[in-house]
Amino acid sequence: MAKTKIHVGLEIGTSKTCMVVGEVKPDATVTIIGVGEVPSEGVVRGEIEDTSKVIQCVYDAWNMAQDHADVDIMTVYLSVTGAHIVGQNNRGTFRLPPDESIISQEHMDEVTEIARDVALGPEQFVLHRVPGLFSVDGQENLTNPAGLTGRTLDIDCHIIHGIKSRITNSFRCVREVPLDIADVVFAPIATAQFVLNRQVKQAGALLIDMGAGTTDYVLYLDGQLVASGCVPLGGDHISNDITLMTGIPLPQAELLKKTEGDANSFSGKTNEMVRVRGEGGMKDAAVERNVLNEIIRSRLLEIFNLVKSSLPKDTFKGNRCHGVYLCGGASLMRGVGELASHVFGVAISRPTLSKNGAPSYLDDPRYCTAIGLIRYAQILDAELPPQRSWLGRLFGLFSKERS
């Protein structure tokens, strides 16, 4: 008789370290039974700069999650991000031998391996290899060409890789807690498993995860992953901009951004003054609303245009991409959706994920990545037999015996 399984997702972000515990039932439904969250320290723009502080944050989130879920947590799925992580497409081409004319499974396997094999430097580490659809003699978008007549078989593979040493820093912090790592996932890949369903990916969707220190993205066209990456800018940079441009202390700038700012700065009253009370001996601060909005708008325009410039040039032509999906804490700012619609020229959507009575964090875009890791683990369970992680075989960091 099938039993329930426990999967745990761990996100070490710029602003928060979050561990989410999910219970996967035999009917494949998932219930979030525990969350541990603490403010992050030692992380800048999604990358680890102080391992001792990060280890303590992971340890605290771990204890909170165990207490909340009332389970022992030994293994986690870990998300990583950072500007060093990039996605690229590699095309594999296989020409059938002269005495063969029917595409077989062996031919499909051969061309897929060719597409997966991209030359990278020794300092690089591949996180994901995601094959796309086949083409036969120019006939595109074939899911299973076995049995077709043809001479040339092609397939594109989207490969996501990053600097090995920086990824290893995350591994080692988690191992020091000590926790085992079942797998490591580029953060927006995990987020997409939770936010985007198959129909949305087929229609064309750009997911933008707007964090405190980074903005991650993945693009699906015709159901296939075709672009991914990380822009090293996020909500914290907007707060810093407000401080630099107005002289308002950072804590008050952060509060103004959240409570008074509007990225869609053409709307509403713009000439009035907005004020925020000082705390801890700080003086009250004030700034013209139009100045505040323009600072926010300028930085967000930079972020959105950097994402757009990294996508295929025909992404938004001919209805190839039907929508942009925003998540992450920075996406909660007023006017962000309207500004994104102006930049990308398509409909903007936000996650609406929970059912009536479900915990509120299921509808909170700040938790999409950590919860998405549980969905990612669920998909791996369905696709792969139990085995030791290939990451573990490479780094020797996983399934380590405990004393």
N, C-alpha and C positions, 0 to 999 in steps of 0.2 A: 504494500500500500504506500502511495506517495506521501512524503512528509514535507512539511514546510521547511524553507531554507532561510537563513539569515545572510544578507549581504550588507556591507558597510562601505559608504563612499566618504572619502576624505578630500577636502579642498583646502589647500594652504594658499589663501589669497592675500592681497596687499592690505585689505582692511579687516578681514576676519579669517579665522581658522575654524572650519565647520566640518563636523562628522555627523553623518546621517545614517540611521540604522533602518533597514527595510526588511520586512518579513514577506517572502514570496510563497504564496500558497499553491497547492497542487493545481488549482484552476488557472494559475498564472497571474492572478491578481496580486497587487503589492500594497502593503499597508506600512506606512512610516510609523515605527514604534518608539523612536527615540532620536533626539537631536542634541548634540553638544556643540556649543559655539562660544568662542572667546575672541576678543580683539587681537589681531595679528601684531606681532613685533618681529623685527629682523627681516622683513620682506619688503623689497622695493621694486615696484613695477613688475610684480609677479615673480620675482626671482629672490632667492635666499642670499642674504648678506651677513646674517649673524646666526650661526647654527644653534648656539646655546639657547637663544631666545625662541627660535622656531621650535626646538625640541620641547621646551616648556609649554608652549602654546598647544602643540599637538597632544602632549600629555594631559593638559587640563581639559581639552575638548574630549579626549578619550574617556576620562573619568566621568565627565558630565553625561556623555552619551551612554555609557554603561549604566549609570544610575538611573537615567531616564528610561532606558529600554529594559532594564533589569535582565541583561544578558552579559556574558563574558565576550569581549571583542578581542580576537586574536589576529585577524587578517582584514585588510582594507583594500579597496580599489582607490588608487591615487590619481588625481588630476594634476597636470602641470601646464604652465604657460610661460610666456616670456617672448620678447622680440626675436630671440635667437631661433625660435621654432618657426619653420616655414613649410609651406606646401608647394609641391610642383607636380606637373603631369609628365608622364613618360609613356611614349607609344611603343608598343611591341609589334613587330611585323614578322610573320612567318610565311614563307612561300612553300607550298606543297611540293614534294618530289615529283619529277616528271611522270612517273608511273602511277601517281595517285591523283584523284580528282574529287573525292568525296571527303568533306570535313568530318573528322572523328574527334572523340574526346581527347585522344592523345595529342592531336594538333592543337586543341584548345588549351590543354595544359601547357604545352610547349610555348605558345605565344604569350600566355599569362606569365610564365616564368621570365620570359624575355622582358616584358613590360615592368615586372617587379624589380628587375636587376638594374639599378641606376648607380653610376659611379659617384661615390662621395668620399670625402677625405676621412682619414682615420679619426679625426676629432668629432665626426658627426655620428649620430645614432638615430636609426629609423624607428619612429614610434608606431606608424601605421602605413600599411600598403593596402589600398582600396581599389581593386580592379573595377572597371566600368563595363560597358557593353561592347560586343564584338561588331566588326564589320567584315564583309566578304566581298572582295572585288569592288569596293566602294559602296556597297549596300550597308547602310548604317543602322545602329540601334537594334542589334540582334542579341537577344538574351541567350539563346541556345542554338547555334548554327550547325550542330551535329546533324549530318545527313544531307546538308546542302552541297551542291556542286560549286566548286570555286578553285581559284589558284592562289590568292593572297588573303591571308587572315590577319586582321589587326585588332588590337585592343589597347585602350588607354588605362593607365593605372595612376591614381593620385597617391603620392608619397609624401608623408609628413615626417620631417626630421628636425633635430636640434643638436645643440652642442652637448656632447656626452658628459663632460664634467659638470655642467650646470644641472642636467637631469639627475646625475648621480648625487648631487647635493641634497635634493629632495628625498631620494631613497634613503640616504644615510640618516637623515633626521628622523624619519619614520622608524627605521630599524633600531634607533637608539632608545625608543620609548620603553619597551621594545614591541614592535608590531611587525607581522609579516605583510608582504605586499603581493596581492594576487595578480595585479596587472597595473600598468600605468597608461593613462589616457590623456591625449591633448584635450584641454578643458572644453572647447566648443563642440568637439565630437561627442562628448558625454552629454552636454546640454541638449544637443540636437536629438538625441535618443528620447528625451523626455518632452521636448517642446514641439517637434515636427513629426507628424505621422507620415505614413507612406504616400498618401494622397497629396499632401502638401509638398513633399519632396518631388513628386512626379510633376506637379504643376509648376514647380520652380520656386525656390525659397532661399532668401539670404537671411541667415541668423546672425545677429550682432549682440554679443554679450558685453555689456558696458560696465566694467568694474571700476574700482578706485584707482588702480595703477595701470591697467591695460584695457584695451578693447579687442576682444577676440571675435573671429568671424569664420563661418563656413558657408559655402554656396552649393546648393543642389540644383541641377538642371536636368530635366527629363529623368528624375529619380536618382541621378548619379552625382557623387561628390566631385566637383570640378575645381574648387578653389578653397583655400583656408589660410589663416595667418593670424598675426597678432600685431596690433599697433600699440606702441609703448606709451600710450596716453589714456587717461581716464578721468574720473570725477575729481580726484585729488588735484589734478592739474588745474581744473577750473577754480577750485578754492584758492590755490596758490596765485592764480592770475588775478583774482579779486583783491587779494592782499597786496600784490605788487602794484596794481593799478590805482588802488584807493588808499593804501596805508592802513586798512582795517586789519586788526589782528586775525590770525588764521582761524581760531575757534569761532569768532563772530562771522567771518567770511563764509565758513562752512554752513552756519545757521542761515545766513542770508540767502545763500545759494538754494537751500532746501525749502525755505519758507516763502521767499519773496521773488526769487528769480523766475524768469520766463524766457525760454530759448526762442519761442515764437514772438520775438520782441516787437513785431509790428502791431500786436493786439493789445488792447487795454490802455490804461493811462500810463504815459511814459515820462511826464515831466515832474511828477510828485517825488517827494523824498521818502525813502523807506528807512526805518530805524530798527536797531537791534540793541537790546539792553546788555550792558557789560556785566560780567560776572568775575568773581575772584579779584576784585580791585580794578578791573578794566573799566574804562569810561564807555558810556553809550556811544554807538557808532551810527552814522547815517551816510547814505549815498543816493544820488538821483537814480530813480528806477530805470530810466533809459540807459544810463551808464552801466548799471549792473547787468541789465539784459544783453547789452551789446558785448560785454566781456564774455558772458556765458555763450552767447550765440557764436562768437568768433572762434572760440576753442572747439565747440561742437562741430562747426562747419569744417574745421581742419581735420577733425577725427573722421567724419563721414566721408570727406573727399579723399582722404588717404585710403580708406577701405575701398571706395568706389574705383580709385585708380589702380588697385591691385587685382580687380576682377577682369574677366574677358571683356573685350570692348563691346561685344554684341549681347551682353547679359540682359539688358533692359530693352532690347529691340524685338519686335514681333511677339510680344507677350511671353517671352521665354521664362522670365521671372515674374511671378504674379504677386509677390509680396515680400516685405521685409519684416522680420520678427525680432522685436527688441526685448532683451532681458538684462539682468544685472542691476545692481543698485543705482548706478548713474542714470539708467533709463527711467527712473521714477521722477526725475526733474520735470517741472511743468514745461510744456511746449516742445519736448524732445521729439515726440511722434510727428508733430506738424513739420518741424524742421527736417526730419529724416525724409518725410514724404516729398518735401520740396527738392531735396538733393537727389533722391533716387527715382522720383517720378512714379512710384507705385504705392499700393495700399500698405499701411503700417498696421501690424498686429502685435498684441501682447499676450503672454500666456494666460489662459484661463483654465486651470488644470484640476482644481479640486471639485469634489461633489459636496452636496449639502451636508453640513455637519463635520466635514473633514477639517483637520487642523489648518490654521490660517497660513502657515508657511508653505503649503502646497500652492497657494496663489501668489506667493511672494517671489518676484523675479530674482531676488538675491540668492535663493536656494536652488535654482534650476540646475546648476552644475553638479552639486553634491547629490541631489536626488537622481539626476541623470546617470550618475555612475552606477546606481543600483539597477537602473534599466539596462545599462550596458552589460553589467554582470549577468543579468537575466538572459540577455540575448546570447552571451557566450555559453551559458549553461545549455541552451537549446542547440547550439551549433557545434560545440567542441566536446570531446570526451574528457573526463577528468585527467589532468596531467600537470606536471610541474611547469610553472610559467617559463616561457622562452626568455623572458627578461632575467629570470633567476638563473637560468643556465649560463647566461652571458656574464652577469655581474656577480653571481654567487651571493646575492644579498637576501634571497628569499628562502622560506622553508627551513630556516636555521634552527637547529635544535636549541631548546631553552634549558638552561641549567636549573 
